[in-house]
């Protein structure tokens, strides 16, 4: 579930200068994430906290790429959001490298 109260916490001064590893125990772009609206809410919260650095890693670069292609309401990239892809092995780097666009 999306804890909207926690999203609002990020904009508070106590988080300024901190780093937040978003969904560090799961994959933000996993197929279990219900809708793009859920992702939009999360990234809007990151945008409203410019003094916080957010790290987002995924094993699903295709879904991340598709999400950012459909979203045009922000100026990308956000300087406080680090996006990355984690890979289990070096077996097929072309699969994920090509999907980053």
N, C-alpha and C positions, 0 to 999 in steps of 0.2 A: 504494500500500500504506500501511498505518497503522503508523508507527514508534512502537511503544509505549514504547520507551526514551526517546524524545524527550518523550512525554507526561509521564513521571515527572520529567523535568528541570524542567518548569514550576513544580513545587512547591518547588524548591530556592531558598534565600535569594538566590542571585545574580540571580534573575529578579524579585525583589520590587521594586515600583515601576516596572517596565517595561511596555511595551505590545507585544503580539504580534498581528500581522495574520495570522490563521489562513487557510491556503490562499490566500495572496496571489497566486499564479500560476495558480490554478484556481478552481473553484466548489465549495464544500463540499457544496452541495445539488444538484450535477449528477447526471444520471441514471446516470453511471458510478460513483458512490459505491455500493458493493455492497449494504449493508444498513443498517437503522436501528440495528443493534447497533454498527456502526462509528461512527455518529454519536453514539450513547449513550456509548461509550467516550471519545470526544473531549470531549463536554460534561461528563462526570464528571471528567475530568482538569482542565478549566477550573474546576469547582466546588472541587476540592481545592487550587487555587492562588488564594485570594482576594486576595492582594497583587499579582496580575498583572492588567492590563486586557487583555481579548481583543476584537479587532474581527473580526466576521464579516460579509462582504458577499456577496450572491448576486444573480444575475439570474433566479433561480427561486423567487420568493416563495411560490408555491403549494406547492412541496415543503417549504419551510421551515415554513410554517404547518401543513401536514399532520403533519410530524414532531413539532412541539411540542404538537399536539392529542393525539397518541397517547402522549406521555410525561407521566407524572404523578408520577414519583418524586422530583422536585425542587421546590423552592419558586422559582417564576419570578416576576419576572425575577431572574436573578443580577445583582447590582450590578456585578460586574466583567466582564460580557459585553455588548458593544455589538453589536446586530444591525442590519443595514441592507440596503437593496435598491439596487443600482446599475441605472441605466437607460441604454440606448444613445442614446435620443433622447426628445424630448417628444411623440412621435407619439400615444401612447395611454396617458396616465398612469393612467386609470381601471383599466386591466388589472392593473397591479401594486398600485395603492393599495388597491383592493378586496380583494385577497388577503391583506393584512396583518392583517385581522381586528379 
